Amino acid sequence: MARSLSPIGVQQDLSGRIFDIQSYSVHDGPGCRTLVFLSGCPLRCEWCANPEGLENRVRTLFRVMKCINRTQGCTRCIPKCPHQAISISDEKEIPLAIDWEKCRHCESHECVDACLQEALLMCDKEVVEV
């Protein structure tokens, strides 16, 4: 585990929880890079571009491009959701509508287990060294 000195000189362990990895990012400057987003940011900046990273918690992510609902009619995740948070979307580009407020405190994540295409994904990777 990584160790660091805090601003007051006290040694502390550093760790973080990854909630997303975005490859081939070409925004915010020249070149392409891979971005690693961590949960639990202690700052509360008014201009925050990733407010979903403020809380340090396990979360479910939805990767639209992997979902085969529109092309193959897959609905395996919908009946598995214990909170009825997933439904067919009315929007053309987004195949499923997810009520993230209902997902917020879910502990079973049965919908993730039901998704064979990994369109629904658990972000609970604990990173030891940050």
MARMAR-515406 format. One line per field, with one value per atom (N, C-alpha, C, O): residue in one letter; x, y, z. Coordinates in nm, 2 decimals, always signed. Atoms other than C-alpha are relative to their C-alpha. Layout:
# residues N
residu: (A,...)
u: (X,...)
v: (Y,...)
w: (Z,...)
# end
This chain:
# residues 130
residu: (M,M,M,M,A,A,A,A,R,R,R,R,S,S,S,S,L,L,L,L,S,S,S,S,P,P,P,P,I,I,I,I,G,G,G,G,V,V,V,V,Q,Q,Q,Q,Q,Q,Q,Q,D,D,D,D,L,L,L,L,S,S,S,S,G,G,G,G,R,R,R,R,I,I,I,I,F,F,F,F,D,D,D,D,I,I,I,I,Q,Q,Q,Q,S,S,S,S,Y,Y,Y,Y,S,S,S,S,V,V,V,V,H,H,H,H,D,D,D,D,G,G,G,G,P,P,P,P,G,G,G,G,C,C,C,C,R,R,R,R,T,T,T,T,L,L,L,L,V,V,V,V,F,F,F,F,L,L,L,L,S,S,S,S,G,G,G,G,C,C,C,C,P,P,P,P,L,L,L,L,R,R,R,R,C,C,C,C,E,E,E,E,W,W,W,W,C,C,C,C,A,A,A,A,N,N,N,N,P,P,P,P,E,E,E,E,G,G,G,G,L,L,L,L,E,E,E,E,N,N,N,N,R,R,R,R,V,V,V,V,R,R,R,R,T,T,T,T,L,L,L,L,F,F,F,F,R,R,R,R,V,V,V,V,M,M,M,M,K,K,K,K,C,C,C,C,I,I,I,I,N,N,N,N,R,R,R,R,T,T,T,T,Q,Q,Q,Q,G,G,G,G,C,C,C,C,T,T,T,T,R,R,R,R,C,C,C,C,I,I,I,I,P,P,P,P,K,K,K,K,C,C,C,C,P,P,P,P,H,H,H,H,Q,Q,Q,Q,A,A,A,A,I,I,I,I,S,S,S,S,I,I,I,I,S,S,S,S,D,D,D,D,E,E,E,E,K,K,K,K,E,E,E,E,I,I,I,I,P,P,P,P,L,L,L,L,A,A,A,A,I,I,I,I,D,D,D,D,W,W,W,W,E,E,E,E,K,K,K,K,C,C,C,C,R,R,R,R,H,H,H,H,C,C,C,C,E,E,E,E,S,S,S,S,H,H,H,H,E,E,E,E,C,C,C,C,V,V,V,V,D,D,D,D,A,A,A,A,C,C,C,C,L,L,L,L,Q,Q,Q,Q,E,E,E,E,A,A,A,A,L,L,L,L,L,L,L,L,M,M,M,M,C,C,C,C,D,D,D,D,K,K,K,K,E,E,E,E,V,V,V,V,V,V,V,V,E,E,E,E,V,V,V,V)
u: (+0.08,+0.00,+0.09,+0.19,-0.08,+0.13,-0.02,-0.13,+0.01,+0.20,+0.04,+0.13,-0.03,+0.21,-0.01,-0.07,+0.01,+0.26,-0.12,-0.12,+0.11,-0.05,+0.06,+0.18,-0.06,-0.01,+0.05,+0.13,-0.05,+0.04,+0.11,+0.15,-0.11,+0.31,-0.03,+0.06,+0.04,+0.11,+0.00,-0.06,-0.01,+0.18,-0.14,-0.20,+0.13,-0.14,+0.01,+0.09,+0.01,-0.23,-0.08,-0.18,+0.08,-0.35,-0.06,+0.01,+0.07,-0.60,-0.12,-0.16,+0.11,-0.88,-0.09,-0.04,+0.10,-1.18,-0.02,-0.07,+0.02,-1.18,-0.15,-0.21,+0.14,-1.53,-0.01,-0.12,+0.01,-1.44,+0.14,+0.23,-0.12,-1.15,-0.04,-0.12,+0.04,-1.18,+0.13,+0.22,-0.12,-0.93,-0.02,-0.14,-0.01,-0.84,-0.08,-0.16,+0.05,-0.93,+0.08,+0.20,-0.07,-0.84,-0.05,+0.00,+0.05,-1.02,+0.11,+0.19,-0.09,-0.84,+0.15,+0.23,-0.14,-0.52,+0.04,-0.04,-0.04,-0.32,+0.04,+0.08,-0.03,-0.26,-0.11,-0.22,+0.11,-0.46,+0.06,+0.18,-0.04,-0.45,-0.11,-0.22,+0.10,-0.62,-0.03,+0.07,+0.04,-0.81,-0.05,-0.13,+0.05,-0.87,-0.07,-0.01,+0.08,-1.15,-0.02,-0.05,+0.01,-1.15,-0.12,-0.16,+0.11,-1.44,+0.05,+0.16,-0.03,-1.44,+0.08,+0.16,-0.07,-1.30,-0.04,-0.16,+0.03,-1.28,-0.04,-0.09,+0.03,-1.31,-0.14,-0.21,+0.13,-1.64,+0.00,-0.06,-0.01,-1.55,-0.13,-0.19,+0.12,-1.83,+0.00,-0.10,-0.02,-1.69,+0.03,+0.07,-0.04,-1.65,-0.06,-0.18,+0.04,-1.67,-0.05,-0.11,+0.04,-1.73,-0.06,+0.00,+0.06,-1.97,-0.03,-0.05,+0.03,-2.04,+0.12,+0.10,-0.12,-1.69,+0.01,+0.11,-0.02,-1.76,-0.02,+0.05,+0.02,-1.89,+0.09,+0.11,-0.08,-1.67,-0.09,-0.11,+0.09,-1.90,+0.01,+0.05,+0.02,-1.95,-0.11,-0.22,+0.11,-2.16,-0.01,+0.08,+0.02,-2.31,+0.01,-0.04,-0.02,-2.21,-0.08,-0.09,+0.06,-2.40,+0.07,+0.09,-0.07,-2.20,-0.09,-0.12,+0.11,-2.45,+0.05,-0.03,-0.05,-2.23,+0.01,+0.01,+0.00,-2.22,-0.14,-0.15,+0.13,-2.59,-0.06,-0.05,+0.05,-2.76,-0.16,-0.22,+0.15,-3.12,-0.06,-0.15,+0.05,-3.18,+0.02,-0.07,-0.03,-3.01,-0.05,-0.09,+0.04,-3.11,-0.11,-0.15,+0.12,-3.39,+0.03,-0.06,-0.03,-3.20,-0.06,-0.05,+0.06,-3.39,+0.03,-0.04,-0.04,-3.21,+0.01,-0.03,-0.02,-3.13,-0.13,-0.14,+0.12,-3.48,-0.07,-0.10,+0.06,-3.65,+0.08,+0.03,-0.09,-3.34,+0.02,+0.06,-0.02,-3.34,-0.10,-0.22,+0.09,-3.48,-0.08,-0.17,+0.06,-3.57,-0.08,-0.13,+0.07,-3.74,+0.05,-0.02,-0.06,-3.49,+0.04,+0.08,-0.04,-3.43,-0.12,-0.21,+0.11,-3.68,+0.05,+0.16,-0.03,-3.68,-0.01,-0.10,-0.01,-3.58,-0.08,-0.09,+0.06,-3.78,+0.10,+0.06,-0.10,-3.46,+0.06,+0.08,-0.05,-3.32,+0.14,+0.17,-0.14,-2.95,+0.02,+0.13,-0.02,-3.00,-0.10,-0.22,+0.10,-3.15,-0.07,-0.19,+0.07,-3.23,+0.00,+0.09,+0.02,-3.36,+0.03,-0.03,-0.04,-3.20,-0.02,+0.02,+0.03,-3.33,+0.12,+0.11,-0.12,-2.99,-0.03,+0.04,+0.04,-3.16,-0.04,-0.01,+0.04,-3.31,+0.12,+0.12,-0.12,-2.97,+0.10,+0.18,-0.10,-2.79,+0.04,+0.15,-0.02,-2.83,-0.01,-0.03,+0.02,-2.86,+0.13,+0.24,-0.11,-2.64,+0.00,+0.10,+0.00,-2.74,+0.06,+0.13,-0.05,-2.65,-0.03,+0.06,+0.04,-2.84,+0.00,+0.02,+0.01,-2.88,+0.14,+0.15,-0.14,-2.50,+0.03,+0.09,-0.03,-2.48,-0.08,-0.03,+0.08,-2.76,+0.05,+0.02,-0.04,-2.59,+0.12,+0.23,-0.11,-2.38,+0.09,+0.20,-0.08,-2.25,+0.09,+0.16,-0.07,-2.10,-0.04,+0.05,+0.05,-2.31,-0.02,+0.00,+0.01,-2.39,+0.12,+0.16,-0.13,-2.07,+0.01,-0.03,-0.02,-1.98,+0.14,+0.24,-0.12,-1.72,+0.03,-0.01,-0.03,-1.58,+0.15,+0.19,-0.14,-1.21,+0.07,+0.07,-0.07,-1.01,+0.15,+0.21,-0.14,-0.67,+0.08,+0.04,-0.08,-0.41,+0.09,+0.10,-0.09,-0.16,-0.06,-0.11,+0.05,-0.27,+0.11,+0.09)
v: (-0.12,+0.00,+0.12,+0.13,-0.13,+0.35,+0.07,+0.07,-0.08,+0.58,+0.14,+0.16,-0.14,+0.95,+0.09,+0.05,-0.10,+1.25,+0.09,+0.15,-0.10,+1.46,+0.14,+0.15,-0.13,+1.84,+0.03,+0.12,-0.03,+1.83,-0.09,-0.09,+0.08,+1.57,-0.14,-0.21,+0.13,+1.26,-0.10,-0.07,+0.10,+0.95,-0.07,-0.10,+0.06,+0.80,-0.10,-0.08,+0.09,+0.51,+0.06,+0.13,-0.05,+0.60,-0.12,-0.21,+0.09,+0.40,+0.07,+0.18,-0.06,+0.47,-0.11,-0.22,+0.09,+0.31,+0.05,+0.17,-0.04,+0.32,-0.01,-0.11,+0.02,+0.40,+0.01,-0.02,+0.00,+0.44,+0.01,+0.08,-0.01,+0.40,+0.04,-0.03,-0.05,+0.60,+0.00,+0.08,+0.00,+0.51,+0.09,+0.13,-0.09,+0.72,+0.13,+0.17,-0.13,+1.05,+0.11,+0.12,-0.11,+1.34,+0.14,+0.23,-0.13,+1.62,+0.06,-0.02,-0.07,+1.87,+0.00,-0.03,-0.02,+1.91,-0.10,-0.19,+0.08,+1.75,-0.14,-0.16,+0.14,+1.38,-0.08,-0.02,+0.09,+1.08,-0.06,-0.09,+0.05,+0.94,-0.09,-0.09,+0.08,+0.70,+0.07,+0.10,-0.06,+0.85,-0.10,-0.19,+0.08,+0.68,+0.09,+0.18,-0.08,+0.82,-0.07,-0.19,+0.06,+0.76,+0.06,+0.17,-0.04,+0.78,+0.06,+0.03,-0.05,+0.98,+0.13,+0.15,-0.13,+1.32,+0.08,+0.11,-0.08,+1.53,+0.15,+0.22,-0.14,+1.86,+0.01,-0.09,-0.03,+2.02,+0.12,+0.22,-0.11,+2.24,+0.03,-0.06,-0.04,+2.44,-0.05,-0.07,+0.04,+2.35,-0.14,-0.18,+0.14,+1.98,-0.07,-0.06,+0.07,+1.78,-0.14,-0.20,+0.14,+1.45,-0.01,-0.07,+0.01,+1.49,-0.14,-0.16,+0.14,+1.12,-0.06,-0.17,+0.05,+1.07,+0.05,+0.02,-0.06,+1.26,-0.10,-0.09,+0.10,+0.96,-0.12,-0.16,+0.12,+0.67,-0.12,-0.16,+0.11,+0.38,-0.09,-0.05,+0.10,+0.07,+0.05,+0.09,-0.05,+0.17,-0.09,-0.16,+0.07,+0.02,+0.10,+0.21,-0.09,+0.17,-0.07,-0.19,+0.04,+0.14,+0.04,+0.16,-0.03,+0.11,-0.02,-0.13,+0.00,+0.20,-0.07,-0.15,+0.06,+0.08,-0.15,-0.22,+0.14,-0.27,-0.07,-0.19,+0.06,-0.31,-0.04,+0.03,+0.06,-0.53,+0.00,-0.07,-0.01,-0.44,+0.04,-0.02,-0.05,-0.24,-0.10,-0.12,+0.08,-0.48,-0.14,-0.21,+0.14,-0.82,-0.02,-0.13,+0.01,-0.74,-0.06,-0.11,+0.05,-0.84,+0.08,+0.20,-0.06,-0.77,-0.08,-0.07,+0.09,-1.01,+0.08,+0.03,-0.08,-0.73,+0.06,+0.07,-0.07,-0.58,-0.08,-0.03,+0.07,-0.86,-0.04,-0.07,+0.03,-0.92,+0.11,+0.09,-0.12,-0.57,-0.01,+0.00,+0.01,-0.60,+0.13,+0.13,-0.13,-0.23,+0.06,+0.17,-0.04,-0.21,+0.14,+0.23,-0.12,+0.06,+0.00,+0.11,+0.01,-0.06,-0.02,-0.10,+0.01,-0.01,+0.03,+0.08,-0.04,+0.03,+0.15,+0.21,-0.14,+0.38,+0.04,-0.03,-0.07,+0.61,+0.07,+0.10,-0.08,+0.78,-0.10,-0.21,+0.08,+0.66,-0.05,-0.16,+0.03,+0.66,-0.09,-0.15,+0.08,+0.50,-0.11,-0.08,+0.12,+0.15,-0.02,-0.07,+0.02,+0.14,+0.12,+0.21,-0.11,+0.39,-0.06,-0.16,+0.04,+0.35,+0.11,+0.22,-0.09,+0.52,-0.02,-0.10,+0.02,+0.57,+0.03,-0.02,-0.03,+0.70,-0.14,-0.16,+0.13,+0.35,-0.09,-0.18,+0.08,+0.19,+0.03,-0.05,-0.06,+0.40,-0.09,-0.10,+0.08,+0.17,-0.15,-0.23,+0.14,-0.16,-0.08,-0.03,+0.08,-0.43,-0.14,-0.21,+0.13,-0.73,+0.00,-0.10,-0.02,-0.61,-0.12,-0.17,+0.12,-0.90,+0.04,-0.05,-0.04,-0.70,-0.01,-0.04,+0.01,-0.69,-0.14,-0.17,+0.15,-1.07,-0.05,-0.14,+0.05,-1.11,+0.05,-0.01,-0.06,-0.89,-0.08,-0.07,+0.08,-1.12,+0.08,+0.03,-0.08,-0.84,+0.10,+0.18,-0.09,-0.65,+0.15,+0.24,-0.14,-0.34,+0.06,+0.18,-0.04,-0.32,-0.06,-0.18,+0.04,-0.33,+0.06,+0.17,-0.04,-0.31,+0.07,+0.02,-0.07,-0.05,-0.01,+0.08,+0.02,-0.18,-0.03,-0.09,+0.03,-0.21,+0.08,+0.21,-0.08,-0.11,+0.01,-0.10,-0.03,+0.04,+0.02,+0.11,-0.01,-0.01,+0.12,+0.20,-0.12,+0.25,+0.10,+0.08,-0.11,+0.59,+0.10,+0.21)
w: (+0.00,+0.00,+0.00,+0.07,+0.00,-0.08,+0.12,+0.18,-0.12,+0.20,-0.04,-0.12,+0.03,+0.20,+0.12,+0.22,-0.11,+0.43,-0.03,-0.14,+0.01,+0.48,+0.01,+0.05,-0.02,+0.48,+0.14,+0.15,-0.13,+0.85,+0.04,+0.16,-0.03,+0.83,+0.05,+0.09,-0.05,+0.94,-0.11,-0.22,+0.10,+0.75,-0.01,+0.09,+0.02,+0.59,-0.12,-0.21,+0.11,+0.37,-0.11,-0.09,+0.11,+0.02,-0.08,-0.11,+0.09,-0.18,-0.06,-0.02,+0.07,-0.42,-0.06,-0.08,+0.06,-0.59,-0.14,-0.16,+0.14,-0.97,-0.04,-0.01,+0.04,-1.11,-0.15,-0.21,+0.15,-1.48,-0.05,+0.01,+0.07,-1.72,-0.14,-0.21,+0.13,-2.04,-0.09,-0.07,+0.09,-2.32,-0.12,-0.15,+0.12,-2.62,+0.02,-0.05,-0.03,-2.46,-0.07,-0.05,+0.08,-2.70,+0.04,-0.02,-0.05,-2.51,+0.10,+0.14,-0.10,-2.28,-0.04,+0.04,+0.04,-2.49,-0.11,-0.15,+0.11,-2.76,+0.04,+0.15,-0.03,-2.79,+0.05,+0.09,-0.06,-2.67,+0.12,+0.14,-0.13,-2.32,+0.05,+0.00,-0.07,-2.09,+0.13,+0.21,-0.13,-1.80,+0.10,+0.06,-0.11,-1.47,+0.10,+0.15,-0.09,-1.26,+0.13,+0.13,-0.13,-0.89,+0.08,+0.06,-0.09,-0.64,+0.12,+0.17,-0.13,-0.33,+0.00,+0.10,+0.00,-0.43,+0.12,+0.14,-0.12,-0.11,-0.04,+0.05,+0.04,-0.31,-0.05,-0.09,+0.05,-0.40,-0.09,-0.06,+0.09,-0.69,-0.08,-0.12,+0.07,-0.85,-0.15,-0.21,+0.14,-1.20,-0.02,-0.13,+0.01,-1.13,-0.13,-0.15,+0.12,-1.46,+0.03,-0.06,-0.04,-1.28,+0.14,+0.22,-0.13,-0.99,+0.04,+0.16,-0.04,-1.00,+0.07,+0.14,-0.08,-0.85,+0.14,+0.21,-0.14,-0.53,+0.11,+0.21,-0.10,-0.34,-0.02,-0.13,+0.01,-0.26,+0.03,+0.14,-0.02,-0.32,-0.13,-0.24,+0.11,-0.54,-0.09,-0.03,+0.08,-0.84,-0.13,-0.17,+0.12,-1.15,-0.12,-0.11,+0.12,-1.49,-0.12,-0.12,+0.12,-1.82,-0.12,-0.14,+0.12,-2.14,-0.12,-0.16,+0.10,-2.41,-0.13,-0.18,+0.12,-2.70,+0.01,-0.09,-0.02,-2.55,+0.01,-0.01,-0.02,-2.50,-0.13,-0.23,+0.13,-2.76,+0.01,-0.07,-0.01,-2.66,-0.14,-0.18,+0.12,-2.98,-0.12,-0.20,+0.11,-3.22,+0.01,-0.09,-0.02,-3.07,+0.10,+0.13,-0.09,-2.83,+0.14,+0.20,-0.13,-2.52,+0.12,+0.12,-0.11,-2.20,+0.13,+0.23,-0.12,-1.95,+0.13,+0.23,-0.12,-1.71,+0.07,+0.19,-0.05,-1.68,+0.11,+0.22,-0.11,-1.48,+0.11,+0.22,-0.11,-1.27,+0.10,+0.21,-0.09,-1.13,+0.12,+0.09,-0.11,-0.78,+0.04,+0.11,-0.03,-0.77,-0.12,-0.11,+0.13,-1.12,-0.05,-0.08,+0.04,-1.21,-0.15,-0.20,+0.14,-1.57,-0.08,-0.05,+0.09,-1.85,-0.14,-0.16,+0.14,-2.23,-0.02,+0.03,+0.02,-2.33,-0.12,-0.22,+0.12,-2.56,-0.09,-0.20,+0.08,-2.68,-0.10,-0.07,+0.11,-3.01,+0.03,+0.00,-0.02,-2.90,+0.12,+0.13,-0.12,-2.56,+0.01,+0.02,+0.00,-2.55,+0.13,+0.13,-0.12,-2.18,+0.09,+0.08,-0.09,-1.93,+0.14,+0.18,-0.13,-1.58,+0.10,+0.08,-0.11,-1.27,+0.10,+0.19,-0.08,-1.10,+0.15,+0.23,-0.14,-0.78,+0.07,+0.18,-0.06,-0.73,+0.01,+0.10,+0.00,-0.81,+0.11,+0.15,-0.09,-0.56,+0.12,+0.16,-0.12,-0.26,-0.02,+0.08,+0.04,-0.44,+0.05,+0.03,-0.04,-0.29,-0.07,-0.06,+0.06,-0.50,-0.14,-0.18,+0.13,-0.85,-0.09,-0.17,+0.08,-1.01,-0.15,-0.23,+0.14,-1.33,-0.07,-0.19,+0.06,-1.38,-0.03,-0.13,+0.02,-1.34,-0.12,-0.19,+0.11,-1.60,-0.13,-0.24,+0.12,-1.86,-0.06,+0.00,+0.06,-2.09,-0.08,-0.11,+0.09,-2.30,+0.08,+0.02,-0.09,-2.00,-0.03,-0.02,+0.02,-2.09,+0.14,+0.16,-0.14,-1.72,+0.07,+0.06,-0.05,-1.52,+0.14,+0.17,-0.14,-1.15,+0.01,-0.04,-0.02,-1.07,+0.15,+0.23,-0.13,-0.75,+0.02,+0.12,+0.00,-0.83,+0.10,+0.09,-0.10,-0.53,-0.04,-0.07,+0.04,-0.62,+0.13,+0.21,-0.12,-0.35,+0.00,+0.09,+0.00,-0.47,-0.09,-0.20,+0.08,-0.59,-0.01,-0.07)
# end
